[in-house]
Amino acid sequence: MTSERTEDRLVAVVVTSSMSAGAPPGIDPGSFLTAVVEDTYELVSTLDFVTPVLVTSVPGMEEVVWPGTPVLEIPELSGAPLVRAAFEVVSAAAPYAGQVVLLSGDAPDLPPLLIGKLFRALGSAGLAVCPAVEGGAVAIATRTPWPDWAEIGFDDPEPVRTLRALAPASWRVATGPGWHRLRAPADVHRLDPGLEGWDNTRALLSV
């Protein structure tokens, strides 16, 4: 990524209680959610020239972030209302942010490079999506303000197609390389043991 001012680029990790549904049998859903969110946040916190934020409907999540990281509360929502609400609270708390990535909190082993690719895509596009395996989005990036026509959720089956169908002719919607999320118990098998990071999730699953 280029050396823009830190406050120009912001990544918000978005957390809802429904993300605990990926807990495998025998693993406490609350502990699973905490571990996955902490790992997802940690990968964001390693990025240069980016401000990390946590957007959550789950109480107690402030314990997984570094002191000083903004923790913004939203209601428990899903679909397009969740994405829109997350962006609105981020925009209100950080009006200086010119580019924002909303990252689903259930992607603990996401390579940070993929977030960088979304920011680069915003150089020529108004929106950029990191698709999720088996449908949905891992992350959605936009230049501010959020476009009113972009009614999209993290679990939209084909988010890029949906956004391109909604977008005015003057808007370009870019797509980056895809990744996986932990939405169901079987998804833990998608985690790459060869990748660095996701230490909390790794430790929890090894018990």
Contacts in CASP RR format, 6 or more apart in sequence:
PFRMAT RR
TARGET T0000
AUTHOR 0000-0000-0000
METHOD contacts of the structure
MODEL  1
MTSERTEDRLVAVVVTSSMSAGAPPGIDPGSFLTAVVEDTYELVSTLDFV
TPVLVTSVPGMEEVVWPGTPVLEIPELSGAPLVRAAFEVVSAAAPYAGQV
VLLSGDAPDLPPLLIGKLFRALGSAGLAVCPAVEGGAVAIATRTPWPDWA
EIGFDDPEPVRTLRALAPASWRVATGPGWHRLRAPADVHRLDPGLEGWDN
TRALLSV
1 9 0 8 1.000
1 47 0 8 1.000
1 48 0 8 1.000
1 49 0 8 1.000
1 50 0 8 1.000
1 116 0 8 1.000
1 119 0 8 1.000
1 120 0 8 1.000
2 49 0 8 1.000
3 48 0 8 1.000
3 49 0 8 1.000
4 49 0 8 1.000
5 49 0 8 1.000
6 49 0 8 1.000
6 50 0 8 1.000
6 51 0 8 1.000
7 51 0 8 1.000
7 94 0 8 1.000
7 96 0 8 1.000
7 97 0 8 1.000
8 49 0 8 1.000
8 96 0 8 1.000
8 97 0 8 1.000
8 98 0 8 1.000
8 99 0 8 1.000
9 49 0 8 1.000
9 50 0 8 1.000
9 51 0 8 1.000
9 97 0 8 1.000
9 98 0 8 1.000
9 99 0 8 1.000
9 100 0 8 1.000
9 101 0 8 1.000
9 119 0 8 1.000
10 50 0 8 1.000
10 51 0 8 1.000
10 52 0 8 1.000
10 53 0 8 1.000
10 90 0 8 1.000
10 94 0 8 1.000
10 97 0 8 1.000
10 98 0 8 1.000
10 99 0 8 1.000
10 100 0 8 1.000
10 101 0 8 1.000
11 44 0 8 1.000
11 47 0 8 1.000
11 50 0 8 1.000
11 51 0 8 1.000
11 52 0 8 1.000
11 53 0 8 1.000
11 100 0 8 1.000
11 101 0 8 1.000
11 103 0 8 1.000
11 115 0 8 1.000
12 52 0 8 1.000
12 53 0 8 1.000
12 54 0 8 1.000
12 55 0 8 1.000
12 72 0 8 1.000
12 86 0 8 1.000
12 87 0 8 1.000
12 90 0 8 1.000
12 100 0 8 1.000
12 101 0 8 1.000
12 102 0 8 1.000
12 103 0 8 1.000
13 37 0 8 1.000
13 40 0 8 1.000
13 41 0 8 1.000
13 44 0 8 1.000
13 52 0 8 1.000
13 53 0 8 1.000
13 54 0 8 1.000
13 55 0 8 1.000
13 103 0 8 1.000
13 105 0 8 1.000
14 55 0 8 1.000
14 56 0 8 1.000
14 82 0 8 1.000
14 83 0 8 1.000
14 86 0 8 1.000
14 102 0 8 1.000
14 103 0 8 1.000
14 104 0 8 1.000
14 105 0 8 1.000
14 154 0 8 1.000
15 33 0 8 1.000
15 37 0 8 1.000
15 54 0 8 1.000
15 55 0 8 1.000
15 56 0 8 1.000
15 57 0 8 1.000
15 58 0 8 1.000
15 61 0 8 1.000
15 105 0 8 1.000
16 56 0 8 1.000
16 57 0 8 1.000
16 58 0 8 1.000
16 76 0 8 1.000
16 77 0 8 1.000
16 78 0 8 1.000
16 82 0 8 1.000
17 33 0 8 1.000
17 57 0 8 1.000
17 58 0 8 1.000
17 76 0 8 1.000
18 76 0 8 1.000
18 78 0 8 1.000
19 33 0 8 1.000
19 36 0 8 1.000
19 37 0 8 1.000
19 104 0 8 1.000
19 105 0 8 1.000
19 106 0 8 1.000
19 182 0 8 1.000
19 183 0 8 1.000
20 29 0 8 1.000
20 30 0 8 1.000
20 32 0 8 1.000
20 33 0 8 1.000
21 29 0 8 1.000
21 183 0 8 1.000
21 184 0 8 1.000
22 29 0 8 1.000
22 32 0 8 1.000
22 106 0 8 1.000
22 182 0 8 1.000
22 183 0 8 1.000
22 184 0 8 1.000
22 185 0 8 1.000
22 187 0 8 1.000
22 188 0 8 1.000
23 29 0 8 1.000
23 30 0 8 1.000
23 31 0 8 1.000
23 32 0 8 1.000
23 33 0 8 1.000
23 185 0 8 1.000
24 32 0 8 1.000
24 185 0 8 1.000
24 188 0 8 1.000
24 205 0 8 1.000
25 185 0 8 1.000
27 204 0 8 1.000
27 205 0 8 1.000
31 204 0 8 1.000
32 201 0 8 1.000
32 204 0 8 1.000
33 58 0 8 1.000
34 61 0 8 1.000
34 63 0 8 1.000
34 64 0 8 1.000
34 200 0 8 1.000
35 108 0 8 1.000
35 200 0 8 1.000
35 201 0 8 1.000
35 203 0 8 1.000
35 204 0 8 1.000
36 105 0 8 1.000
36 106 0 8 1.000
36 108 0 8 1.000
36 182 0 8 1.000
36 200 0 8 1.000
36 201 0 8 1.000
37 54 0 8 1.000
37 56 0 8 1.000
37 61 0 8 1.000
37 64 0 8 1.000
37 105 0 8 1.000
37 106 0 8 1.000
38 64 0 8 1.000
38 200 0 8 1.000
39 108 0 8 1.000
39 109 0 8 1.000
39 197 0 8 1.000
39 198 0 8 1.000
39 199 0 8 1.000
39 200 0 8 1.000
39 201 0 8 1.000
40 103 0 8 1.000
40 104 0 8 1.000
40 105 0 8 1.000
40 106 0 8 1.000
40 107 0 8 1.000
40 108 0 8 1.000
40 110 0 8 1.000
41 52 0 8 1.000
41 54 0 8 1.000
41 64 0 8 1.000
41 65 0 8 1.000
41 69 0 8 1.000
41 105 0 8 1.000
42 197 0 8 1.000
42 199 0 8 1.000
42 200 0 8 1.000
43 108 0 8 1.000
43 110 0 8 1.000
43 112 0 8 1.000
43 197 0 8 1.000
44 50 0 8 1.000
44 52 0 8 1.000
44 103 0 8 1.000
44 112 0 8 1.000
44 115 0 8 1.000
45 52 0 8 1.000
45 65 0 8 1.000
45 66 0 8 1.000
45 69 0 8 1.000
46 112 0 8 1.000
47 112 0 8 1.000
47 115 0 8 1.000
47 116 0 8 1.000
50 115 0 8 1.000
51 94 0 8 1.000
51 97 0 8 1.000
52 65 0 8 1.000
52 69 0 8 1.000
53 69 0 8 1.000
53 70 0 8 1.000
53 71 0 8 1.000
53 72 0 8 1.000
53 90 0 8 1.000
53 93 0 8 1.000
53 94 0 8 1.000
54 61 0 8 1.000
54 62 0 8 1.000
54 64 0 8 1.000
54 65 0 8 1.000
54 69 0 8 1.000
54 70 0 8 1.000
54 71 0 8 1.000
54 72 0 8 1.000
55 72 0 8 1.000
55 73 0 8 1.000
55 74 0 8 1.000
55 86 0 8 1.000
55 89 0 8 1.000
55 90 0 8 1.000
55 102 0 8 1.000
56 71 0 8 1.000
56 72 0 8 1.000
56 73 0 8 1.000
56 74 0 8 1.000
57 73 0 8 1.000
57 74 0 8 1.000
57 75 0 8 1.000
57 76 0 8 1.000
57 77 0 8 1.000
61 71 0 8 1.000
62 71 0 8 1.000
65 71 0 8 1.000
70 93 0 8 1.000
70 94 0 8 1.000
72 89 0 8 1.000
72 90 0 8 1.000
72 93 0 8 1.000
73 89 0 8 1.000
74 82 0 8 1.000
74 85 0 8 1.000
74 86 0 8 1.000
74 89 0 8 1.000
75 85 0 8 1.000
77 85 0 8 1.000
78 153 0 8 1.000
78 155 0 8 1.000
79 152 0 8 1.000
79 153 0 8 1.000
79 154 0 8 1.000
79 155 0 8 1.000
79 156 0 8 1.000
80 151 0 8 1.000
80 152 0 8 1.000
80 153 0 8 1.000
80 156 0 8 1.000
82 153 0 8 1.000
82 154 0 8 1.000
83 102 0 8 1.000
83 140 0 8 1.000
83 152 0 8 1.000
83 153 0 8 1.000
83 154 0 8 1.000
84 146 0 8 1.000
84 151 0 8 1.000
86 102 0 8 1.000
87 100 0 8 1.000
87 102 0 8 1.000
87 142 0 8 1.000
87 146 0 8 1.000
88 146 0 8 1.000
90 97 0 8 1.000
90 100 0 8 1.000
90 102 0 8 1.000
91 97 0 8 1.000
91 100 0 8 1.000
91 144 0 8 1.000
91 145 0 8 1.000
91 146 0 8 1.000
97 144 0 8 1.000
98 143 0 8 1.000
98 144 0 8 1.000
99 119 0 8 1.000
99 122 0 8 1.000
99 141 0 8 1.000
99 142 0 8 1.000
99 143 0 8 1.000
99 144 0 8 1.000
100 141 0 8 1.000
100 142 0 8 1.000
100 144 0 8 1.000
101 115 0 8 1.000
101 118 0 8 1.000
101 119 0 8 1.000
101 139 0 8 1.000
101 140 0 8 1.000
101 141 0 8 1.000
102 139 0 8 1.000
102 140 0 8 1.000
102 141 0 8 1.000
103 110 0 8 1.000
103 115 0 8 1.000
103 138 0 8 1.000
103 139 0 8 1.000
104 132 0 8 1.000
104 137 0 8 1.000
104 138 0 8 1.000
104 139 0 8 1.000
104 154 0 8 1.000
104 181 0 8 1.000
105 181 0 8 1.000
106 181 0 8 1.000
106 182 0 8 1.000
106 183 0 8 1.000
107 138 0 8 1.000
107 139 0 8 1.000
107 179 0 8 1.000
107 180 0 8 1.000
107 181 0 8 1.000
107 182 0 8 1.000
108 182 0 8 1.000
108 191 0 8 1.000
108 197 0 8 1.000
108 198 0 8 1.000
108 200 0 8 1.000
108 201 0 8 1.000
109 191 0 8 1.000
109 192 0 8 1.000
109 195 0 8 1.000
109 197 0 8 1.000
109 198 0 8 1.000
109 201 0 8 1.000
110 130 0 8 1.000
110 138 0 8 1.000
110 139 0 8 1.000
110 179 0 8 1.000
111 179 0 8 1.000
111 195 0 8 1.000
114 130 0 8 1.000
114 138 0 8 1.000
114 139 0 8 1.000
114 176 0 8 1.000
114 177 0 8 1.000
114 178 0 8 1.000
114 179 0 8 1.000
115 130 0 8 1.000
115 139 0 8 1.000
117 128 0 8 1.000
117 130 0 8 1.000
117 176 0 8 1.000
117 177 0 8 1.000
118 128 0 8 1.000
118 129 0 8 1.000
118 130 0 8 1.000
118 139 0 8 1.000
118 141 0 8 1.000
118 176 0 8 1.000
119 141 0 8 1.000
121 128 0 8 1.000
121 141 0 8 1.000
121 174 0 8 1.000
121 176 0 8 1.000
122 128 0 8 1.000
122 141 0 8 1.000
122 142 0 8 1.000
122 143 0 8 1.000
122 174 0 8 1.000
124 172 0 8 1.000
124 174 0 8 1.000
125 171 0 8 1.000
125 172 0 8 1.000
125 173 0 8 1.000
125 174 0 8 1.000
126 142 0 8 1.000
126 143 0 8 1.000
126 147 0 8 1.000
126 171 0 8 1.000
126 172 0 8 1.000
126 173 0 8 1.000
126 174 0 8 1.000
127 140 0 8 1.000
127 141 0 8 1.000
127 142 0 8 1.000
127 147 0 8 1.000
127 150 0 8 1.000
127 163 0 8 1.000
127 167 0 8 1.000
127 171 0 8 1.000
127 172 0 8 1.000
127 173 0 8 1.000
127 174 0 8 1.000
128 140 0 8 1.000
128 141 0 8 1.000
128 142 0 8 1.000
128 173 0 8 1.000
128 174 0 8 1.000
128 175 0 8 1.000
128 176 0 8 1.000
129 137 0 8 1.000
129 139 0 8 1.000
129 140 0 8 1.000
129 141 0 8 1.000
129 159 0 8 1.000
129 160 0 8 1.000
129 163 0 8 1.000
129 173 0 8 1.000
129 174 0 8 1.000
129 175 0 8 1.000
129 176 0 8 1.000
130 137 0 8 1.000
130 138 0 8 1.000
130 139 0 8 1.000
130 140 0 8 1.000
130 141 0 8 1.000
130 175 0 8 1.000
130 176 0 8 1.000
130 177 0 8 1.000
130 178 0 8 1.000
130 179 0 8 1.000
131 137 0 8 1.000
131 138 0 8 1.000
131 159 0 8 1.000
131 160 0 8 1.000
131 175 0 8 1.000
131 176 0 8 1.000
131 178 0 8 1.000
131 179 0 8 1.000
132 138 0 8 1.000
132 154 0 8 1.000
132 178 0 8 1.000
132 179 0 8 1.000
132 180 0 8 1.000
132 181 0 8 1.000
133 178 0 8 1.000
133 179 0 8 1.000
133 180 0 8 1.000
133 181 0 8 1.000
133 190 0 8 1.000
135 155 0 8 1.000
135 156 0 8 1.000
135 157 0 8 1.000
135 158 0 8 1.000
135 159 0 8 1.000
136 153 0 8 1.000
136 154 0 8 1.000
136 155 0 8 1.000
136 156 0 8 1.000
136 157 0 8 1.000
136 158 0 8 1.000
136 159 0 8 1.000
137 152 0 8 1.000
137 153 0 8 1.000
137 154 0 8 1.000
137 155 0 8 1.000
137 156 0 8 1.000
137 159 0 8 1.000
138 154 0 8 1.000
138 178 0 8 1.000
138 179 0 8 1.000
138 180 0 8 1.000
138 181 0 8 1.000
140 152 0 8 1.000
140 153 0 8 1.000
140 154 0 8 1.000
140 159 0 8 1.000
142 150 0 8 1.000
147 167 0 8 1.000
147 171 0 8 1.000
149 166 0 8 1.000
149 167 0 8 1.000
149 168 0 8 1.000
150 163 0 8 1.000
150 166 0 8 1.000
150 167 0 8 1.000
151 166 0 8 1.000
152 159 0 8 1.000
152 162 0 8 1.000
152 163 0 8 1.000
152 166 0 8 1.000
153 159 0 8 1.000
155 183 0 8 1.000
156 162 0 8 1.000
160 173 0 8 1.000
160 175 0 8 1.000
163 173 0 8 1.000
164 173 0 8 1.000
167 173 0 8 1.000
180 187 0 8 1.000
180 190 0 8 1.000
181 187 0 8 1.000
182 188 0 8 1.000
182 190 0 8 1.000
182 191 0 8 1.000
182 201 0 8 1.000
188 205 0 8 1.000
191 198 0 8 1.000
191 201 0 8 1.000
191 202 0 8 1.000
191 205 0 8 1.000
193 202 0 8 1.000
END
